[in-house]
């Protein structure tokens, strides 16, 4: 019996260490990088359907605004920001000519800086409570 009792503290320590690692909290990151989306107008699609390749003649860009880009790392509950104001958000329109030579809007573009929150941890199983959560019970993302 003395032989078995010496190993009980080791098993208990291993159990405590395993619980400590699994309950240490969540680790996550907020990543903010520029993302550009371009939408084709109905006029562009109509020209393309008639086998006329629409050519962009000029582009008008709205005044860009400065945005913060980079990453914020969340270690437990302490945020560590690693961001700089080096990105820009803007919208632009690209113009071209239709089959009659009139100037029309062909493309609408927009550049934004979304910042989704990526996270991993033991409590991520509760993530589906938020309707925009994408992921599983261990890691996932909360999009902007």
C-alpha positions, 0 to 999 in steps of 0.5 A, a space after each residue: 500500500 505504501 508503494 501505491 500511495 507515493 504515486 497518488 500525488 503525481 497523478 493529482 499534479 498531472 490532473 491539476 496541470 491538465 485542468 490548468 492548461 485547458 482552463 487557461 483562457 482564450 487566445 485570439 487576434 483581430 486582423 485588419 487588412 484592406 479588402 477591395 470589392 468590385 461590383 459590375 454594373 448592369 450596363 457592364 453586364 449588358 455590354 458583355 452579353 452582347 460580346 462587346 468588351 467594355 473598356 474603362 476610360 477613366 476612374 473617379 476615386 473619392 477622397 480616401 480616409 486613413 485607416 489602422 492596419 495590422 493585428 491586435 493579439 489578445 492574450 487572456 484579456 490583455 490586448 497587444 496592438 500592433 497596428 499603424 495608420 498606413 491603410 486607406 478606405 475609399 470608393 471609386 467608379 470606373 467609367 467607359 463607353 457604351 455601344 452608342 458612345 455615351 459615357 456610363 458607369 461600368 464598375 463600382 469599387 470599394 476598399 474597406 478595412 474589416 477587422 474580424 476577430 479570430 479566437 481559439 480556446 476552451 470556451 469557443 463552444 459557446 461561439 454559435 450563440 452569436 449568429 455571425 460566428 463561423 468555426 467549430 468548438 475549438 477555433 473560429 472567427 467573428 466577422 465584421 
